[in-house]
Amino acid sequence: MKILRYRLALAIIATTAIAAAAAQGDNKVNQEWQQCVLAAVDSFPANGGYYTGSRPNDTFKKTAWKGLHQAYQMTLADPRPVFRQDLAQPSFCSSATYGALIKALLLWDTKGVISRQAWLFMKPFVGIVDNMNEKGFYQSDGQGFWGMMNGNGPAVAVLFHQLKAGFNFTAYRGAKTQACKETPDERYLTDDEWRNHPVWQQAVPGDFMKIFWNRDDDSGAIIGDNGVKGDLQEHGHSVIFMGIDSDGNVTYWSSNGPGENPAEMGYGIGRCDKTKIQRVVFSRILYPEKFDNVKKLLPKDINQYIYDLNGKKHSTTKELKKHIGIK
């Protein structure tokens, strides 16, 4: 009952925040869509385990990849899938936000706006053979729909921009060390400056959010992974923004982990002080109907920018903004 009361309270806060943002004219908000995202989040089981490994072990009898494959139920004859979030366990952050997006689209699309072909291409191809994946094809980061949702850097924001489904906005606190500064005069914002940055007032519950963590080694400044041993690499989290709590903390939903007891972690609400975040990218969907454009995104299509962030290169803030539609 405690969990249910908390979810109800959070839903009321979220609804109020969305309505307030729309009333103030602070950017466009598709309230119907945002509510579908929040309803999708609320439909997921609590916890279920956090696991990023590629093989079963003593703790997890199946991988998150297999769970995601089992959850997305669709045959070549079906007009749309059924998504069984109870089967999508264990999980990790990007599998959680992907699953919530699919569930929200299914809740929203009551009139069959999204075509069968688009739904087929939204399926996660995770190396498991079935009637739609006879050769057991595996989508790398930046490849196809699932590969974009699972990519490093601003992958989700790049995907939504590519589909023309909404808009993105971002903020960067700056680098702490000279080695990680992109320009010699780059300034690291004070705690007060960062906590009061306008980006936090612009976000509304139901926005997709990529967190780049602020770590002592300054690796939160890094976008992507260049594959070079010993170099600082991206350290981030794919989540859905749920609001700012009464203490001023960022509240979000995802699959959270790893932690000391990963079997007890997974789906749930997380929160952190804004100063724990060094960079953030928000993505707001305004036109869910644009997900029908996924029918043009073939499962083997590669977005080179996101593909390269998985072991080949880092990105600059300027490049990030370009690829998510910010001039």
Helices and strands as residue ranges (DSSP letters): H 2-24, H 31-42, E 47-48, H 64-71, E 72-73, E 82-83, H 93-108, H 116-122, H 144-149, H 155-163, E 166-172, G 178-180, H 191-195, H 199-202, E 208-213, G 219-221, E 236-244, E 250-256, G 262-264, E 266-272, G 274-276, E 277-285, G 288-296, H 304-308, H 317-323
